[in-house]
Amino acid sequence: MKKFTKIIERFEQNIIRDGLEANEAKEAFGQAKPDDLNNFTLLYETFAKWSAFYEEKDLENLKSYSIPETIVTFYRNFEPQNLPALSGGIRLLGLEQIKEENASAVPSMFFVKFGLLTVATTIGGNVICLDLNEIKNDEPSVLIADHSFCSYNDDLDVIECVIVPDDIADNYSDDEPIVLTYDLIKRCLPQVADSFSDFLNKLANEEYVDIENEYL
């Protein structure tokens, strides 16, 4: 928690510098409501109920995922609440926004089945996700995805990857859908940080000047 305290202090300094009053900066992060925190940690129960795309049976694999305690600690004590967009136009989502984004927004609602959880968005509508498949030292890696990376193909009833590197697309015929899998996610989505705390630290230090042009 100590490392997060220092990061939050830098965020507060930055947003005060950018024009927010000191008392407003103190309200930018706060303690989470227990119900919101439960929705965040109980992935299967939350998205089996709220997903606008998947049926409950499609999300059985979410039972094998859990939010690392380090991440839970951050949101329990420092949930983004009245936070303006930060450096590079990145917006950290609060817990209710995280639920809504991953339940009903494209591409986040497609990703959640594969253990990716969107926790931030960019000025261009792209998404920044925790990869719960890759956890080291109790923290997941952090990926970024173009909002047009994948879409639902109604005719074929599949989630189709639209933006992929040529070396991947060359393995498919012109009329063959590139169906979304975790393997494709890992091969296509750039990693913006090794861990969640690394991502927050870089964001607080304003290292992401133009994250979209830099990574997408």
C-alpha positions in Angstrom: 0.0 0.0 0.0 2.9 2.3 0.7 4.0 2.3 -3.0 0.5 3.2 -4.0 0.4 6.1 -1.5 3.4 7.7 -3.2 1.9 7.3 -6.6 -1.4 8.8 -5.5 0.5 11.8 -4.1 2.1 12.4 -7.5 -1.3 12.1 -9.2 -2.7 14.8 -6.8 0.3 17.1 -7.5 -0.2 16.7 -11.2 -3.9 17.5 -11.2 -3.5 20.5 -8.8 -0.9 21.8 -11.2 -3.4 21.4 -14.1 -6.0 23.5 -12.3 -7.9 21.3 -9.9 -8.4 22.7 -6.4 -6.5 20.9 -3.6 -9.7 19.7 -1.9 -11.0 18.4 -5.3 -7.7 16.6 -5.8 -8.1 14.9 -2.4 -11.5 13.6 -3.6 -10.1 12.2 -6.9 -9.3 8.9 -5.1 -11.2 7.4 -2.3 -12.3 4.2 -0.5 -14.4 1.8 -2.5 -17.9 0.8 -1.5 -18.0 -2.9 -0.4 -20.6 -3.8 -3.1 -18.5 -2.3 -5.9 -15.4 -4.1 -4.6 -17.3 -7.4 -4.5 -18.4 -6.9 -8.1 -14.8 -6.3 -9.0 -13.4 -9.4 -7.3 -16.2 -11.8 -8.1 -15.6 -11.9 -11.8 -17.8 -14.8 -12.8 -20.8 -13.8 -10.7 -20.6 -10.2 -11.9 -20.3 -10.8 -15.6 -22.6 -13.8 -15.7 -25.2 -11.4 -14.5 -24.2 -8.2 -16.3 -22.6 -9.1 -19.6 -24.5 -7.7 -22.5 -22.8 -10.2 -24.9 -22.1 -13.5 -23.2 -24.4 -16.1 -21.7 -23.7 -17.4 -18.3 -22.5 -20.7 -19.7 -20.0 -18.9 -21.9 -18.2 -17.5 -18.8 -17.5 -20.7 -16.8 -13.8 -20.2 -17.3 -14.0 -16.9 -15.3 -14.3 -19.1 -12.2 -10.6 -19.9 -12.6 -9.5 -16.2 -12.5 -9.1 -14.0 -9.5 -8.0 -10.4 -8.9 -4.6 -10.3 -7.1 -4.7 -8.9 -3.6 -2.3 -6.1 -4.6 -4.9 -4.8 -7.1 -7.8 -5.3 -4.6 -5.8 -3.2 -2.1 -5.4 -0.4 -4.5 -9.0 -0.1 -5.4 -10.2 -0.7 -1.8 -8.2 2.4 -0.7 -7.6 4.5 -3.8 -10.5 3.9 -6.1 -10.6 6.6 -8.9 -13.8 8.5 -8.2 -13.8 12.2 -9.3 -10.7 11.9 -11.4 -10.1 13.9 -14.6 -8.3 12.6 -17.6 -4.6 12.2 -16.8 -1.4 12.6 -18.9 -1.8 11.4 -22.4 -5.6 11.6 -22.2 -5.7 8.4 -20.2 -8.7 8.0 -17.8 -8.6 5.6 -14.9 -12.0 4.0 -14.4 -13.8 3.7 -11.1 -15.2 0.3 -10.0 -18.7 0.9 -11.4 -17.2 2.1 -14.6 -15.0 -1.0 -14.8 -18.1 -3.2 -14.4 -20.0 -1.3 -17.1 -17.1 -1.1 -19.5 -16.4 -4.8 -19.3 -20.0 -5.8 -19.4 -21.2 -3.8 -22.4 -18.5 -1.8 -24.3 -16.6 -3.0 -27.3 -14.0 -4.5 -27.3 -13.9 -4.9 -23.5 -17.0 -7.1 -23.3 -15.4 -9.6 -25.7 -12.1 -9.7 -23.8 -13.4 -10.4 -20.4 -14.0 -14.1 -21.2 -10.3 -14.4 -21.8 -9.2 -13.0 -18.5 -8.6 -9.4 -19.7 -10.2 -6.6 -17.6 -10.3 -3.0 -18.9 -9.4 -0.6 -16.1 -8.6 2.5 -18.2 -9.5 4.1 -21.5 -7.8 6.6 -23.8 -8.9 9.8 -25.4 -9.4 7.9 -28.6 -11.7 5.3 -27.1 -9.0 2.6 -26.9 -8.8 0.3 -23.8 -6.1 -0.5 -21.3 -6.5 -3.9 -19.7 -5.1 -6.1 -16.9 -4.1 -9.5 -18.2 -5.1 -11.9 -15.4 -3.4 -14.7 -17.3 0.0 -13.2 -16.7 0.6 -12.5 -13.0 4.0 -12.0 -11.4 4.6 -10.9 -7.8 0.9 -10.6 -7.3 0.4 -8.2 -10.3 -0.9 -8.7 -13.8 0.7 -7.2 -16.9 -1.0 -4.3 -18.7 -2.0 -4.3 -22.4 -3.6 -1.8 -24.7 -6.1 -2.6 -27.5 -7.4 -0.5 -30.3 -11.2 -0.1 -30.0 -11.6 -1.7 -33.4 -9.4 -4.7 -32.8 -12.2 -7.1 -32.9 -16.0 -7.2 -33.6 -18.9 -9.6 -33.6 -19.5 -11.3 -37.0 -23.3 -11.8 -36.9 -23.3 -14.1 -40.0 -20.8 -16.5 -38.6 -21.6 -16.0 -34.9 -18.0 -15.4 -33.9 -15.8 -12.6 -32.5 -13.5 -11.7 -35.3 -10.2 -10.0 -35.0 -10.1 -7.1 -37.5 -6.7 -5.5 -36.8 -3.9 -8.1 -36.9 -0.3 -8.0 -38.2 0.3 -9.2 -41.7 2.3 -12.3 -40.5 -0.9 -13.5 -38.7 -3.4 -12.5 -41.4 -1.3 -14.4 -44.0 -2.2 -17.7 -42.3 -5.9 -17.2 -43.1 -7.7 -17.3 -46.4 -9.5 -14.1 -47.5 -13.0 -15.4 -46.5 -11.8 -17.1 -43.3 -12.5 -15.3 -40.0 -9.7 -14.7 -37.6 -11.5 -15.8 -34.5 -10.6 -14.2 -31.2 -8.5 -16.4 -28.9 -6.2 -15.6 -26.0 -3.2 -16.6 -28.2 -4.2 -14.0 -30.7 -4.7 -11.4 -27.9 -1.1 -12.1 -26.7 0.4 -11.9 -30.2 -1.5 -8.7 -31.2 -1.9 -6.5 -28.2 1.1 -4.4 -27.1 2.1 -4.5 -23.5 2.4 -1.0 -21.9 3.7 -2.1 -18.5 5.0 -5.2 -16.8 2.7 -4.7 -13.9 -0.2 -2.6 -12.6 1.9 -0.6 -10.3 4.4 0.0 -13.1 1.6 1.3 -15.2 0.4 3.6 -12.5 3.9 4.8 -11.8 4.6 5.6 -15.4 1.2 7.4 -15.6 1.9 9.4 -12.5 5.3 10.3 -13.9 3.7 11.4 -17.2 5.7 8.9 -19.3 2.7 8.2 -21.5 2.8 11.3 -23.6 0.8 9.8 -26.5 0.1 6.2 -25.6 -2.0 5.6 -28.7 0.6 6.6 -31.3 3.3 5.1 -29.2 1.8 1.6 -28.9 -1.0 1.2 -31.5 
